[in-house]
């Protein structure tokens, strides 16, 4: 499945290496969802279901090189997409909240 990336929502940062845990991989496969769809949302700054404070922290982190967190619900399971802090950012991990 090819991710739908909205050209009006450009990527806001580079993800570094992209990894996914076995748990989230299994969940996405069973539900026929590409991990790239979650990644595209995260990279465009659509932070999903984070609280207002975390969304503000993400916006600051875009300027300071801090950690970025997005939360999405897939088939009733909460999934995190986390890009580690640093300049340049070196890794983005997609995982279930239970695997955090």
DOLORO-389814 format. One record per atom (N, C-alpha, C): x, y, z; residue number from 1; residue in one letter; atom name. Coordinates in nm, 2 decimals. Layout:
<sites>
x	y	z	k	r	a
X	Y	Z	NUM	A	CA
...
</sites>
This chain:
<sites>
x	y	z	k	r	a
0.08	-0.12	0.00	1	X	N
0.00	0.00	0.00	1	X	CA
0.09	0.12	0.00	1	X	C
0.07	0.21	-0.09	2	X	N
0.14	0.33	-0.10	2	X	CA
0.09	0.44	-0.01	2	X	C
0.18	0.51	0.07	3	X	N
0.12	0.61	0.16	3	X	CA
0.07	0.73	0.08	3	X	C
-0.03	0.79	0.13	4	X	N
-0.08	0.92	0.07	4	X	CA
-0.02	1.03	0.14	4	X	C
0.07	1.10	0.07	5	X	N
0.14	1.22	0.13	5	X	CA
0.08	1.34	0.06	5	X	C
0.02	1.42	0.14	6	X	N
-0.05	1.54	0.09	6	X	CA
0.06	1.65	0.06	6	X	C
0.06	1.69	-0.07	7	X	N
0.17	1.79	-0.11	7	X	CA
0.15	1.92	-0.03	7	X	C
0.04	1.95	0.03	8	X	N
0.02	2.07	0.11	8	X	CA
0.08	2.05	0.25	8	X	C
0.12	1.93	0.28	9	X	N
0.18	1.90	0.41	9	X	CA
0.32	1.85	0.39	9	X	C
0.42	1.95	0.37	10	X	N
0.55	1.91	0.34	10	X	CA
0.62	1.84	0.47	10	X	C
0.72	1.76	0.44	11	X	N
0.79	1.70	0.55	11	X	CA
0.86	1.81	0.63	11	X	C
0.85	1.81	0.76	12	X	N
0.91	1.91	0.85	12	X	CA
1.04	1.88	0.90	12	X	C
1.08	1.75	0.89	13	X	N
1.22	1.71	0.94	13	X	CA
1.25	1.58	0.88	13	X	C
1.38	1.55	0.89	14	X	N
1.43	1.42	0.84	14	X	CA
1.42	1.32	0.95	14	X	C
1.38	1.19	0.92	15	X	N
1.36	1.09	1.03	15	X	CA
1.49	1.02	1.07	15	X	C
1.59	1.02	0.99	16	X	N
1.71	0.94	1.02	16	X	CA
1.67	0.79	0.98	16	X	C
1.73	0.70	1.05	17	X	N
1.70	0.56	1.02	17	X	CA
1.56	0.53	1.08	17	X	C
1.48	0.45	1.00	18	X	N
1.34	0.42	1.04	18	X	CA
1.33	0.27	1.08	18	X	C
1.29	0.25	1.21	19	X	N
1.27	0.11	1.26	19	X	CA
1.13	0.09	1.31	19	X	C
1.09	-0.03	1.32	20	X	N
0.96	-0.06	1.38	20	X	CA
0.98	-0.19	1.46	20	X	C
0.90	-0.20	1.57	21	X	N
0.91	-0.31	1.66	21	X	CA
0.83	-0.43	1.60	21	X	C
0.85	-0.55	1.65	22	X	N
0.78	-0.66	1.60	22	X	CA
0.63	-0.65	1.63	22	X	C
0.59	-0.59	1.74	23	X	N
0.45	-0.58	1.78	23	X	CA
0.38	-0.49	1.69	23	X	C
0.43	-0.37	1.66	24	X	N
0.36	-0.28	1.57	24	X	CA
0.36	-0.33	1.43	24	X	C
0.47	-0.40	1.39	25	X	N
0.47	-0.46	1.25	25	X	CA
0.36	-0.56	1.24	25	X	C
0.34	-0.65	1.33	26	X	N
0.23	-0.75	1.33	26	X	CA
0.10	-0.68	1.32	26	X	C
0.07	-0.58	1.41	27	X	N
-0.05	-0.51	1.41	27	X	CA
-0.08	-0.44	1.27	27	X	C
0.01	-0.38	1.22	28	X	N
-0.01	-0.31	1.09	28	X	CA
-0.03	-0.41	0.98	28	X	C
0.04	-0.52	0.98	29	X	N
0.02	-0.62	0.87	29	X	CA
-0.11	-0.68	0.88	29	X	C
-0.16	-0.72	1.00	30	X	N
-0.29	-0.78	1.02	30	X	CA
-0.40	-0.69	0.97	30	X	C
-0.38	-0.56	0.98	31	X	N
-0.48	-0.46	0.94	31	X	CA
-0.45	-0.40	0.81	31	X	C
-0.35	-0.45	0.74	32	X	N
-0.32	-0.41	0.60	32	X	CA
-0.29	-0.26	0.59	32	X	C
-0.21	-0.21	0.69	33	X	N
-0.18	-0.07	0.70	33	X	CA
-0.03	-0.06	0.68	33	X	C
0.01	0.03	0.59	34	X	N
0.16	0.05	0.57	34	X	CA
0.21	0.14	0.69	34	X	C
0.33	0.10	0.74	35	X	N
0.39	0.19	0.84	35	X	CA
0.42	0.33	0.79	35	X	C
0.44	0.33	0.65	36	X	N
0.47	0.46	0.59	36	X	CA
0.36	0.56	0.61	36	X	C
0.23	0.51	0.62	37	X	N
0.12	0.61	0.64	37	X	CA
0.14	0.68	0.78	37	X	C
0.18	0.60	0.88	38	X	N
0.20	0.67	1.01	38	X	CA
0.32	0.76	1.01	38	X	C
0.43	0.71	0.94	39	X	N
0.55	0.79	0.93	39	X	CA
0.52	0.92	0.85	39	X	C
0.45	0.92	0.75	40	X	N
0.42	1.04	0.67	40	X	CA
0.34	1.14	0.76	40	X	C
0.25	1.10	0.84	41	X	N
0.18	1.19	0.93	41	X	CA
0.27	1.25	1.03	41	X	C
0.36	1.17	1.09	42	X	N
0.46	1.22	1.18	42	X	CA
0.55	1.32	1.12	42	X	C
0.60	1.29	1.01	43	X	N
0.70	1.38	0.94	43	X	CA
0.64	1.51	0.90	43	X	C
0.51	1.51	0.88	44	X	N
0.45	1.63	0.83	44	X	CA
0.40	1.72	0.95	44	X	C
0.42	1.67	1.07	45	X	N
0.38	1.74	1.19	45	X	CA
0.24	1.72	1.24	45	X	C
0.17	1.62	1.18	46	X	N
0.04	1.58	1.23	46	X	CA
0.06	1.48	1.35	46	X	C
0.07	1.54	1.47	47	X	N
0.12	1.46	1.59	47	X	CA
0.01	1.36	1.64	47	X	C
-0.10	1.36	1.58	48	X	N
-0.20	1.26	1.62	48	X	CA
-0.27	1.30	1.76	48	X	C
-0.27	1.20	1.85	49	X	N
-0.34	1.21	1.97	49	X	CA
-0.26	1.26	2.09	49	X	C
-0.15	1.33	2.07	50	X	N
-0.08	1.38	2.18	50	X	CA
-0.15	1.49	2.25	50	X	C
-0.12	1.51	2.38	51	X	N
-0.19	1.62	2.45	51	X	CA
-0.13	1.75	2.40	51	X	C
-0.20	1.86	2.44	52	X	N
-0.16	1.99	2.40	52	X	CA
-0.01	2.03	2.44	52	X	C
0.02	1.99	2.56	53	X	N
0.16	2.01	2.60	53	X	CA
0.26	1.94	2.52	53	X	C
0.24	1.81	2.48	54	X	N
0.33	1.74	2.40	54	X	CA
0.33	1.80	2.25	54	X	C
0.22	1.84	2.20	55	X	N
0.22	1.91	2.07	55	X	CA
0.31	2.03	2.07	55	X	C
0.29	2.11	2.18	56	X	N
0.38	2.23	2.19	56	X	CA
0.53	2.19	2.21	56	X	C
0.55	2.09	2.28	57	X	N
0.69	2.04	2.30	57	X	CA
0.75	2.00	2.16	57	X	C
0.67	1.93	2.08	58	X	N
0.71	1.89	1.95	58	X	CA
0.74	2.01	1.86	58	X	C
0.66	2.11	1.87	59	X	N
0.69	2.23	1.79	59	X	CA
0.82	2.30	1.83	59	X	C
0.84	2.31	1.96	60	X	N
0.97	2.36	2.01	60	X	CA
1.09	2.27	1.97	60	X	C
1.07	2.14	1.98	61	X	N
1.17	2.04	1.94	61	X	CA
1.21	2.05	1.79	61	X	C
1.12	2.10	1.71	62	X	N
1.16	2.12	1.57	62	X	CA
1.26	2.22	1.56	62	X	C
1.26	2.32	1.65	63	X	N
1.36	2.43	1.64	63	X	CA
1.49	2.39	1.72	63	X	C
1.48	2.31	1.82	64	X	N
1.59	2.28	1.91	64	X	CA
1.66	2.15	1.89	64	X	C
1.60	2.06	1.81	65	X	N
1.66	1.93	1.79	65	X	CA
1.61	1.83	1.89	65	X	C
1.51	1.86	1.97	66	X	N
1.46	1.77	2.07	66	X	CA
1.38	1.65	2.02	66	X	C
1.34	1.56	2.11	67	X	N
1.27	1.44	2.07	67	X	CA
1.13	1.48	2.02	67	X	C
1.08	1.41	1.92	68	X	N
0.95	1.43	1.87	68	X	CA
0.86	1.30	1.89	68	X	C
0.74	1.32	1.93	69	X	N
0.65	1.21	1.96	69	X	CA
0.51	1.23	1.90	69	X	C
0.47	1.13	1.83	70	X	N
0.33	1.13	1.77	70	X	CA
0.26	1.00	1.83	70	X	C
0.13	1.01	1.84	71	X	N
0.05	0.90	1.89	71	X	CA
-0.07	0.88	1.80	71	X	C
-0.09	0.76	1.75	72	X	N
-0.20	0.73	1.66	72	X	CA
-0.26	0.60	1.71	72	X	C
-0.40	0.59	1.69	73	X	N
-0.47	0.46	1.73	73	X	CA
-0.49	0.38	1.60	73	X	C
-0.45	0.26	1.60	74	X	N
-0.47	0.17	1.49	74	X	CA
-0.54	0.04	1.54	74	X	C
-0.66	0.02	1.49	75	X	N
-0.74	-0.10	1.53	75	X	CA
-0.75	-0.11	1.68	75	X	C
-0.77	0.00	1.75	76	X	N
-0.79	0.00	1.89	76	X	CA
-0.66	0.00	1.97	76	X	C
-0.55	0.00	1.91	77	X	N
-0.42	-0.01	1.98	77	X	CA
-0.35	0.13	1.96	77	X	C
-0.29	0.18	2.06	78	X	N
-0.22	0.31	2.05	78	X	CA
-0.07	0.28	2.00	78	X	C
-0.03	0.35	1.91	79	X	N
0.10	0.34	1.85	79	X	CA
0.18	0.47	1.87	79	X	C
0.30	0.46	1.90	80	X	N
0.39	0.58	1.91	80	X	CA
0.48	0.58	1.79	80	X	C
0.51	0.70	1.74	81	X	N
0.62	0.72	1.65	81	X	CA
0.71	0.83	1.72	81	X	C
0.83	0.78	1.74	82	X	N
0.93	0.87	1.82	82	X	CA
1.05	0.89	1.74	82	X	C
1.08	1.02	1.72	83	X	N
1.21	1.05	1.66	83	X	CA
1.30	1.11	1.77	83	X	C
1.42	1.04	1.78	84	X	N
1.51	1.08	1.89	84	X	CA
1.57	1.21	1.87	84	X	C
1.61	1.28	1.98	85	X	N
1.67	1.41	1.97	85	X	CA
1.81	1.40	1.90	85	X	C
1.85	1.51	1.85	86	X	N
1.98	1.53	1.80	86	X	CA
1.98	1.61	1.67	86	X	C
2.09	1.65	1.63	87	X	N
2.11	1.72	1.50	87	X	CA
2.23	1.66	1.43	87	X	C
2.22	1.58	1.33	88	X	N
2.09	1.55	1.27	88	X	CA
2.02	1.44	1.35	88	X	C
1.89	1.43	1.33	89	X	N
1.82	1.32	1.40	89	X	CA
1.86	1.19	1.33	89	X	C
1.88	1.09	1.42	90	X	N
1.94	0.96	1.37	90	X	CA
1.85	0.85	1.36	90	X	C
1.74	0.85	1.43	91	X	N
1.65	0.73	1.43	91	X	CA
1.50	0.77	1.46	91	X	C
1.41	0.71	1.39	92	X	N
1.27	0.72	1.42	92	X	CA
1.22	0.58	1.44	92	X	C
1.15	0.56	1.55	93	X	N
1.09	0.42	1.59	93	X	CA
0.94	0.43	1.59	93	X	C
0.88	0.32	1.53	94	X	N
0.74	0.31	1.54	94	X	CA
0.71	0.19	1.63	94	X	C
0.63	0.20	1.73	95	X	N
0.61	0.10	1.83	95	X	CA
0.47	0.11	1.89	95	X	C
0.43	0.00	1.96	96	X	N
0.31	0.00	2.04	96	X	CA
0.34	0.06	2.17	96	X	C
0.24	0.13	2.23	97	X	N
0.27	0.19	2.36	97	X	CA
0.32	0.09	2.46	97	X	C
0.27	-0.03	2.46	98	X	N
0.31	-0.14	2.55	98	X	CA
0.45	-0.18	2.53	98	X	C
0.51	-0.14	2.42	99	X	N
0.65	-0.18	2.39	99	X	CA
0.75	-0.06	2.43	99	X	C
0.69	0.05	2.48	100	X	N
0.77	0.17	2.51	100	X	CA
0.86	0.14	2.63	100	X	C
</sites>
